[in-house]
Amino acid sequence: MTSSSTPGLARFNTLAAGEATAALHEVCASAEWGKFVLAHRPYDSTEALFSASDAAMAGLSAEDLAEAMAGHPPIGRPKPGDPASAREQRGMAGASEELRTEMLELNLAYQERFGHVFLICATGATGEQMRDAVKSRIGNLPEQEREIVRTELGKINRIRLTRLVQDSPEQGA
């Protein structure tokens, strides 16, 4: 796959710092991640942007990861007015009431064990796949789970960055 510059990437590179910070916050709620990605502008390709995102994610402290996770609603309960989470969690949209109830219970058990929401790159996943993932991960050690979450956040960030640099400004209007 060729990752070249897009009009959206050129626009992102030239946004005022405040506008770019706000756009990056929509991608990832970690202020440190956003500062790192912002500091490395301009990007000559989407792949360079992804590399900076990955490097920023790898360098996040436990507190920074917690801040990033706080920007994500529980699976099956996207925040009203949050089109990104609703789009990413589309696999739960047609879930049965039984599956929704099971996910709520699993989300609560996971949150009680780890102190944060269950986080998975849900794009393209079915409700059953998300349920199976939380079931398989709930037994992880906290350190193990933190690194899985870091990886999942990185995947989510790439998807959201792709949308950011491909969207035309008119689509947001």
Order of alpha helices (4+ residues) and beta strands (2+ residues): alpha-alpha-alpha-alpha-alpha-alpha-alpha-alpha-alpha-alpha
